[in-house]
């Protein structure tokens, strides 16, 4: 099958397939005499495996450790390793939730400080009238767009 058919079957753009080839998650395919990439059923199964793993939030590096375990035939070992990676991902999420809760509490405190004062005619030099200082240190928040 051609790259567009392969990508369509897995629900990803063709650029994703090319990227997975560049980073080594997908093997480079055979080429037809006219130069088109030619994929077989094994490539389709592998791309589906990679796509589903990515939807679980696994990184390409994590997936690269899974592929030799799975190899299309070792479901039990792959299932065990995916379970371990999910546990790691759950721990990362718990840390992230705690960071976001801390950030939310910090914003609540700032909102309370803002609401406690009437707006001044002109901003004070310390800017406490419009951007109050917070007792807490900065919270590391990485904002990313939704896919």
C-alpha positions in Angstrom: 0.0 0.0 0.0 1.1 3.6 -0.5 1.9 6.0 2.3 -1.4 7.8 2.1 -3.3 4.5 2.5 -1.1 3.5 5.4 -1.5 6.9 7.1 -5.2 6.9 6.5 -5.7 3.5 8.0 -3.9 4.6 11.2 -5.6 8.0 11.2 -2.4 10.0 11.0 -1.0 12.4 8.4 1.6 11.1 5.9 4.1 13.5 7.5 3.8 11.6 10.7 4.7 8.3 8.9 7.7 10.0 7.4 8.7 11.4 10.8 8.5 7.9 12.4 10.7 6.6 9.6 13.3 9.4 10.3 13.4 8.7 14.0 13.6 4.9 13.5 10.2 3.9 14.8 9.1 2.7 11.4 11.4 0.8 9.1 12.2 2.4 5.7 9.8 0.8 3.2 10.6 -0.9 -0.1 10.1 1.3 -3.1 8.2 0.6 -6.2 10.0 0.9 -9.6 8.4 4.3 -9.9 9.9 5.3 -6.5 6.7 5.2 -4.4 7.0 3.9 -0.8 5.4 0.4 -0.7 4.1 -0.7 2.7 2.8 -4.1 3.8 0.6 -5.4 6.5 3.5 -5.5 9.0 4.1 -1.8 8.6 0.3 -1.1 9.1 0.3 -3.1 12.3 3.4 -1.3 13.5 2.0 2.1 12.7 -1.2 1.3 14.5 0.8 0.1 17.5 2.8 3.4 17.5 -0.3 5.5 17.0 -2.1 3.9 19.9 0.9 4.2 22.2 1.2 7.9 21.3 -2.5 8.4 22.2 -1.6 7.0 25.6 0.9 9.8 25.9 4.0 7.7 25.5 7.0 9.4 24.0 8.8 8.2 20.9 11.7 7.1 23.1 9.3 5.0 25.3 7.8 3.5 22.2 11.2 2.6 20.8 11.8 0.5 23.9 8.4 -1.2 23.3 8.8 -2.2 19.7 11.5 -4.9 20.2 9.4 -6.4 23.0 6.3 -6.4 20.9 7.6 -7.0 17.4 4.0 -7.9 16.4 4.2 -11.3 18.2 4.9 -10.9 21.9 1.6 -9.5 23.2 2.1 -10.6 26.8 5.5 -8.9 27.3 4.3 -5.8 25.5 1.2 -5.6 27.6 3.3 -5.8 30.8 5.7 -3.1 29.6 2.8 -0.8 28.5 1.3 -1.3 32.0 4.6 -0.2 33.5 4.8 2.9 31.3 1.2 3.8 32.1 2.1 3.7 35.8 5.0 6.1 35.1 2.6 8.3 33.1 0.1 8.3 36.0 2.8 9.4 38.4 3.8 12.2 36.1 0.1 13.3 35.9 -0.2 13.3 39.7 2.8 15.6 40.0 1.4 17.8 37.3 -2.0 18.0 39.0 -0.3 19.0 42.3 1.6 21.7 40.4 -1.7 23.0 38.8 -3.5 22.9 42.2 -0.7 24.9 43.7 -0.9 27.4 40.8 -4.6 27.7 41.2 -4.3 28.4 44.9 -1.7 31.1 44.1 -4.1 32.7 41.6 -6.9 32.5 44.1 -4.8 34.4 46.7 -3.9 37.1 44.1 -7.6 37.4 43.1 -8.5 37.8 46.8 -5.8 40.5 47.2 -7.2 42.3 44.1 -10.7 42.2 45.3 -9.8 43.5 48.7 -8.7 46.9 47.4 -10.6 49.5 45.4 -8.8 50.5 42.2 -6.5 53.4 42.7 -6.7 56.5 40.5 -3.2 55.8 39.2 -0.9 52.8 39.5 1.4 52.7 42.5 5.1 52.4 41.8 5.2 48.9 43.3 2.2 47.8 41.0 0.6 46.1 44.0 -2.7 47.8 43.1 -3.0 45.9 39.8 -0.6 43.0 40.1 -0.2 42.1 43.8 2.9 40.2 44.9 2.4 36.6 45.8 3.9 34.9 48.9 4.5 31.8 46.9 7.3 31.4 44.4 6.7 30.9 40.7 5.0 27.8 39.7 6.5 26.0 36.6 3.6 25.7 34.2 4.2 24.6 30.6 1.1 25.6 28.6 0.6 23.7 25.4 -2.1 23.8 22.8 -4.6 21.0 22.4 -4.0 18.6 19.6 
